[in-house]
Amino acid sequence: MAPVIHALRSTQWAECRVLLSGQHRALLDQTLEQFGVVADYDLNLMEPDQTLGRLTGTAFTRFDAALRELKPDFVLAQGDTTTAMVAALSCFYQDIPFGHVEAGLRTGNKRMPFPEEVNRRIAGLVADLHFAPTQRAVDALLREGTPAQTIFLTGNTVIDNLARYGPQVSPLALPATERLILLTAHRRENFGEPMRGALQAVSDIVKSFPNVRVLFPVHPNPQVKAIAYEILDGMEHVSLVDPLGYFDFIAAMKASYLVLTDSGGVQEEAPWFSKPVLVLREESERPEAIEVGAAALVGLDCSRIRARLEELLTDRALYATMSQSCSPYGDGLASQRIAEHVGRYLGHAVETSLPPFRNLS
């Protein structure tokens, strides 16, 4: 949302306030500083090991109070987190117009990803404006009966960040003979045995390929950390590190040979840098990268993951095909389009100055 915030603050008509959920405090504070964003309101929702029910209940109470105090004319929230869903419903309860950034992503399976698939469907039901990153997302909203005049194809704002900051970041320095696998894993539906199988496959690959190094920024969730350190701690050529700041993560991505992830956002980011992506999920709400050949679903079975990693590490033609595919998720102008659409919705004389986004899928 940082580029959306900057786009709104560059207008003559918007007074943009930033409200934070306050989760993952250390990551949040670092990221805000890097993007030059100062928060106006902090819900401070983070509690160790809290259940989804407790988080949701606390979020509703604090969002309700914040909206009554701030009295916004319009609210924007991004994505499919529990707090984005709560923001949407809280605005609905108080009759405040709500815009959903990254709208229309769907797998069709309410438990994959969990709870994100349900969160974004709920947000879509009550949103007044839907900012869809791809044509596929637009089509999904239309199939659900969303009024066409409320849907706008914008591209994804994560690409705006990459377009702006990516050229400024130097790749992580590595020996020329090493190939880096950048690994991220954090999805709730993958906790336990599925994640254990995925990390065991990584362990097997490191043992089989002496020139492969793995960098794993470990998510702070205790269920992720426990398995990560159980299987990979102490292995030569495997680095388990604390979560990286945005620019450090981009440096690692630019230096990587391939990316292995269950993250939605990373599926969008890696193709921008022409990095092949192997997706640790059975289904993805971002199939566009798969369709253009930049990514592949590898599931969570240990032997299947190991086989796909071996294939990508040994098949030069396959690697060339995946690394030369184009990113279908944006052109760097999504945030400006969103600001223009919100301005017109609120009755301001905002002229269209941007070309329409045409993604590949």
C-alpha positions as CSV (number, residue, x, y, z in Angstrom):
1,M,0.0,0.0,0.0
2,A,3.0,2.4,0.2
3,P,2.7,3.5,-3.4
4,V,-1.1,4.0,-3.0
5,I,-0.4,6.2,0.1
6,H,2.2,8.2,-1.9
7,A,-0.2,8.5,-4.9
8,L,-3.0,9.9,-2.7
9,R,-0.8,12.3,-0.8
10,S,0.4,13.7,-4.1
11,T,-3.1,14.8,-5.1
12,Q,-4.7,18.1,-4.4
13,W,-8.0,16.6,-3.0
14,A,-7.0,13.8,-0.6
15,E,-6.0,13.9,3.0
16,C,-4.6,10.4,3.4
17,R,-4.5,8.9,6.9
18,V,-2.7,5.6,7.5
19,L,-4.3,3.0,9.9
20,L,-2.2,0.0,10.9
21,S,-3.2,-3.3,12.3
22,G,0.0,-3.5,14.2
23,Q,0.8,-7.1,13.5
24,H,4.4,-8.3,13.3
25,R,5.7,-5.2,14.9
26,A,9.4,-5.5,14.1
27,L,8.7,-6.1,10.4
28,L,6.1,-3.3,10.3
29,D,8.3,-0.6,11.8
30,Q,11.2,-1.4,9.6
31,T,9.0,-1.4,6.4
32,L,7.3,1.9,7.3
33,E,10.7,3.6,7.7
34,Q,12.0,2.2,4.4
35,F,9.0,3.5,2.5
36,G,8.8,6.8,4.2
37,V,5.3,6.2,5.6
38,V,4.3,7.6,9.0
39,A,1.2,6.0,10.6
40,D,-1.6,8.1,12.0
41,Y,-3.4,5.3,13.9
42,D,-2.3,2.0,15.2
43,L,-4.7,-0.8,16.3
44,N,-1.8,-2.7,17.9
45,L,-3.5,-6.1,17.4
46,M,-0.4,-8.3,17.8
47,E,-0.6,-10.9,20.6
48,P,1.6,-14.0,20.8
49,D,-0.1,-17.2,19.5
50,Q,-3.6,-15.7,19.4
51,T,-6.3,-17.6,17.6
52,L,-8.0,-16.3,14.5
53,G,-11.2,-15.9,16.5
54,R,-9.5,-13.7,19.1
55,L,-7.7,-11.7,16.4
56,T,-10.9,-11.1,14.5
57,G,-12.9,-10.1,17.6
58,T,-10.3,-7.6,18.8
59,A,-9.9,-6.2,15.3
60,F,-13.6,-5.5,14.9
61,T,-13.7,-3.7,18.3
62,R,-10.7,-1.5,17.5
63,F,-11.6,-0.9,13.8
64,D,-15.1,0.3,14.9
65,A,-13.6,2.8,17.4
66,A,-11.0,4.0,14.9
67,L,-13.5,4.6,12.2
68,R,-15.8,6.5,14.6
69,E,-12.9,8.7,15.6
70,L,-11.4,9.3,12.1
71,K,-14.7,9.7,10.2
72,P,-13.2,8.9,6.8
73,D,-15.0,9.7,3.5
74,F,-13.5,6.6,1.9
75,V,-11.4,3.6,3.1
76,L,-8.9,1.5,1.2
77,A,-7.6,-1.9,2.3
78,Q,-5.4,-4.3,0.4
79,G,-5.5,-8.1,0.0
80,D,-7.0,-10.9,1.9
81,T,-5.8,-10.8,5.5
82,T,-8.2,-11.1,8.4
83,T,-7.7,-7.4,9.1
84,A,-8.6,-6.4,5.5
85,M,-11.8,-8.4,5.8
86,V,-12.6,-6.7,9.2
87,A,-11.9,-3.3,7.6
88,A,-14.4,-4.0,4.8
89,L,-17.2,-5.2,7.2
90,S,-16.5,-2.4,9.6
91,C,-17.0,0.1,6.8
92,F,-20.2,-1.6,5.7
93,Y,-21.6,-1.5,9.3
94,Q,-20.9,2.3,9.4
95,D,-21.9,3.0,5.8
96,I,-18.5,4.2,4.8
97,P,-17.5,3.6,1.2
98,F,-14.8,0.9,0.9
99,G,-12.3,0.2,-1.9
100,H,-10.7,-3.2,-2.2
101,V,-7.1,-3.2,-3.6
102,E,-6.1,-6.5,-5.2
103,A,-9.7,-7.5,-5.6
104,G,-10.9,-10.6,-7.4
105,L,-8.3,-13.2,-6.6
106,R,-9.9,-16.6,-6.3
107,T,-9.0,-20.3,-6.1
108,G,-12.6,-21.5,-5.7
109,N,-11.6,-23.5,-2.6
110,K,-12.6,-21.9,0.6
111,R,-9.8,-23.6,2.5
112,M,-7.0,-22.9,0.1
113,P,-5.6,-20.5,1.1
114,F,-7.0,-20.5,4.6
115,P,-8.4,-18.1,5.7
116,E,-7.6,-15.8,2.9
117,E,-10.0,-17.2,0.3
118,V,-13.0,-16.4,2.5
119,N,-11.6,-13.1,3.7
120,R,-11.3,-11.7,0.2
121,R,-14.7,-13.0,-0.8
122,I,-16.3,-11.2,2.1
123,A,-14.4,-8.0,1.3
124,G,-15.6,-8.3,-2.2
125,L,-19.2,-8.6,-1.2
126,V,-19.3,-5.3,0.6
127,A,-16.7,-3.3,-1.4
128,D,-17.9,-0.2,-3.3
129,L,-14.9,-0.2,-5.7
130,H,-12.9,-3.2,-6.7
131,F,-9.3,-2.6,-8.0
132,A,-8.4,-5.8,-9.8
133,P,-4.8,-6.6,-10.6
134,T,-5.5,-8.8,-13.7
135,Q,-8.2,-9.5,-16.3
136,R,-8.7,-12.9,-14.7
137,A,-9.5,-11.1,-11.4
138,V,-12.0,-8.9,-13.2
139,D,-13.7,-11.9,-14.8
140,A,-14.0,-13.6,-11.4
141,L,-15.7,-10.6,-9.9
142,L,-18.1,-10.4,-12.9
143,R,-19.0,-14.1,-12.5
144,E,-19.9,-13.4,-8.9
145,G,-22.4,-10.7,-10.0
146,T,-20.2,-7.7,-9.1
147,P,-21.5,-4.6,-11.0
148,A,-19.1,-4.0,-13.9
149,Q,-19.0,-0.2,-13.3
150,T,-17.4,-0.8,-9.9
151,I,-14.5,-2.9,-11.2
152,F,-11.3,-1.4,-12.4
153,L,-8.3,-3.2,-14.0
154,T,-5.3,-1.5,-12.4
155,G,-2.4,-4.0,-12.2
156,N,-1.0,-4.8,-8.8
157,T,0.6,-2.2,-6.5
158,V,3.5,-4.6,-5.5
159,I,4.8,-4.1,-9.1
160,D,4.7,-0.3,-8.5
161,N,7.2,-0.8,-5.7
162,L,9.4,-3.0,-7.7
163,A,9.4,-0.5,-10.7
164,R,10.3,2.3,-8.4
165,Y,12.8,0.8,-6.0
166,G,14.1,-2.3,-7.8
167,P,16.7,-0.6,-10.0
168,Q,18.2,1.0,-6.8
169,V,18.8,-2.3,-5.1
170,S,22.0,-4.2,-5.8
171,P,21.8,-8.0,-5.8
172,L,23.1,-9.9,-2.8
173,A,26.8,-10.7,-3.3
174,L,27.4,-14.4,-3.9
175,P,30.3,-16.5,-5.2
176,A,30.0,-16.9,-8.9
177,T,29.8,-20.7,-8.7
178,E,26.9,-20.7,-6.3
179,R,23.2,-20.9,-7.2
180,L,20.9,-19.4,-4.6
181,I,17.4,-20.8,-3.8
182,L,15.4,-18.1,-2.0
183,L,12.8,-19.9,0.2
184,T,9.8,-18.6,1.9
185,A,7.0,-20.6,3.7
186,H,4.4,-19.4,6.1
187,R,0.8,-20.4,5.0
188,R,-1.5,-21.7,7.7
189,E,-2.8,-24.6,5.6
190,N,0.8,-25.8,5.2
191,F,1.6,-26.0,8.9
192,G,2.7,-29.4,10.2
193,E,3.4,-32.3,7.9
194,P,3.0,-30.5,4.6
195,M,5.7,-27.9,5.6
196,R,7.9,-30.7,7.0
197,G,7.7,-32.5,3.6
198,A,8.6,-29.3,1.7
199,L,11.6,-28.5,3.9
200,Q,12.8,-32.1,3.8
201,A,12.9,-31.8,0.0
202,V,15.0,-28.7,0.3
203,S,17.4,-30.6,2.6
204,D,17.7,-33.4,0.1
205,I,18.5,-31.0,-2.7
206,V,21.2,-29.2,-0.7
207,K,22.9,-32.6,-0.1
208,S,22.7,-33.5,-3.7
209,F,23.9,-30.2,-5.3
210,P,27.1,-28.9,-3.7
211,N,26.9,-25.5,-5.5
212,V,23.3,-24.8,-4.2
213,R,22.8,-22.4,-1.3
214,V,19.5,-21.8,0.4
215,L,18.4,-18.6,2.0
216,F,15.3,-19.0,4.2
217,P,14.0,-15.9,6.0
218,V,12.0,-17.7,8.6
219,H,8.5,-16.3,9.4
220,P,8.1,-15.4,13.1
221,N,5.1,-17.8,13.6
222,P,6.3,-20.4,16.1
223,Q,4.9,-23.2,14.0
224,V,7.1,-22.2,11.1
225,K,10.2,-21.6,13.2
226,A,10.0,-25.0,14.9
227,I,9.9,-27.0,11.7
228,A,12.5,-24.9,10.0
229,Y,15.0,-25.3,12.7
230,E,14.1,-29.0,13.2
231,I,15.0,-29.9,9.6
232,L,17.4,-27.3,8.3
233,D,19.3,-25.8,11.2
234,G,23.0,-26.5,11.1
235,M,23.1,-27.6,7.5
236,E,26.0,-26.4,5.4
237,H,24.9,-24.0,2.7
238,V,21.5,-23.3,4.4
239,S,21.0,-19.9,6.0
240,L,18.1,-19.6,8.4
241,V,17.7,-15.8,9.0
242,D,15.2,-13.5,10.6
243,P,12.6,-12.0,8.2
244,L,14.3,-9.5,5.8
245,G,13.5,-5.9,5.3
246,Y,12.0,-5.1,1.9
247,F,15.1,-3.9,0.2
248,D,17.2,-6.8,1.6
249,F,14.6,-9.2,0.3
250,I,14.7,-7.6,-3.1
251,A,18.5,-7.9,-3.1
252,A,18.2,-11.6,-2.3
253,M,15.5,-12.1,-5.0
254,K,17.7,-10.4,-7.6
255,A,20.6,-12.7,-6.7
256,S,18.6,-15.9,-6.6
257,Y,18.7,-18.6,-9.2
258,L,15.1,-19.6,-8.4
259,V,12.4,-18.9,-5.8
260,L,10.6,-21.6,-3.8
261,T,7.6,-20.1,-2.0
262,D,4.0,-20.4,-0.7
263,S,3.6,-16.7,-0.7
264,G,1.1,-14.9,-3.0
265,G,3.1,-11.7,-3.2
266,V,6.4,-13.4,-4.0
267,Q,4.7,-15.2,-6.9
268,E,4.0,-11.7,-8.3
269,E,7.4,-10.2,-7.5
270,A,9.8,-12.8,-8.7
271,P,8.7,-12.8,-12.4
272,W,9.4,-9.1,-12.5
273,F,13.0,-10.0,-12.0
274,S,12.9,-13.0,-14.4
275,K,13.3,-15.5,-11.6
276,P,11.6,-18.9,-12.0
277,V,9.1,-19.6,-9.2
278,L,8.1,-23.0,-7.8
279,V,4.9,-22.6,-5.8
280,L,4.5,-24.7,-2.6
281,R,0.8,-25.0,-2.9
282,E,-1.8,-27.3,-4.5
283,E,-3.8,-24.3,-5.8
284,S,-3.0,-20.7,-6.6
285,E,-5.2,-17.6,-6.9
286,R,-2.4,-16.2,-9.1
287,P,-2.4,-18.5,-12.1
288,E,-1.3,-15.9,-14.6
289,A,2.4,-16.5,-13.8
290,I,1.8,-20.2,-14.4
291,E,0.1,-19.6,-17.7
292,V,2.9,-17.5,-19.1
293,G,5.5,-20.0,-17.9
294,A,7.1,-18.0,-15.2
295,A,5.9,-20.2,-12.3
296,A,4.9,-23.8,-11.6
297,L,2.8,-25.4,-8.9
298,V,4.8,-28.1,-7.1
299,G,2.4,-28.9,-4.3
300,L,3.6,-30.1,-0.9
301,D,4.7,-33.7,-1.5
302,C,8.4,-34.1,-0.7
303,S,9.3,-36.3,-3.6
304,R,7.4,-34.1,-6.1
305,I,9.1,-30.9,-4.8
306,R,12.5,-32.6,-4.9
307,A,11.9,-33.8,-8.5
308,R,10.8,-30.3,-9.7
309,L,13.8,-28.7,-8.0
310,E,16.2,-31.2,-9.6
311,E,14.6,-30.6,-13.0
312,L,15.0,-26.8,-12.8
313,L,18.5,-27.1,-11.6
314,T,19.6,-29.4,-14.4
315,D,17.4,-28.6,-17.4
316,R,18.9,-25.5,-19.0
317,A,16.2,-25.2,-21.6
318,L,13.4,-25.3,-19.0
319,Y,15.2,-22.7,-16.9
320,A,15.7,-20.4,-19.8
321,T,12.0,-20.6,-20.7
322,M,10.8,-19.8,-17.2
323,S,13.4,-17.0,-16.6
324,Q,12.5,-15.3,-19.9
325,S,8.8,-15.2,-19.3
326,C,7.2,-11.8,-18.7
327,S,5.5,-10.6,-15.5
328,P,1.7,-10.4,-16.0
329,Y,0.9,-8.5,-12.8
330,G,1.5,-4.8,-13.5
331,D,3.3,-1.9,-15.2
332,G,4.2,0.3,-12.3
333,L,1.1,2.6,-12.5
334,A,-1.5,0.7,-10.5
335,S,-1.4,3.1,-7.5
336,Q,-1.9,6.2,-9.7
337,R,-4.9,4.5,-11.4
338,I,-6.4,3.7,-8.0
339,A,-6.0,7.3,-6.8
340,E,-7.7,8.6,-10.0
341,H,-10.7,6.2,-9.6
342,V,-11.2,7.1,-5.9
343,G,-11.0,10.8,-6.7
344,R,-13.7,10.5,-9.4
345,Y,-15.9,8.4,-7.1
346,L,-15.7,11.1,-4.5
347,G,-16.8,13.7,-7.0
348,H,-13.5,15.4,-7.8
349,A,-12.7,16.5,-11.3
350,V,-9.9,14.0,-11.9
351,E,-8.8,13.8,-15.5
352,T,-7.7,10.4,-16.9
353,S,-4.0,10.7,-17.6
354,L,-2.8,7.1,-17.5
355,P,-2.9,4.4,-20.2
356,P,-5.1,1.4,-19.4
357,F,-3.4,-1.7,-18.0
358,R,-3.4,-4.7,-20.3
359,N,-2.1,-7.8,-18.7
360,L,-1.2,-11.0,-20.5
361,S,-3.9,-13.2,-19.1
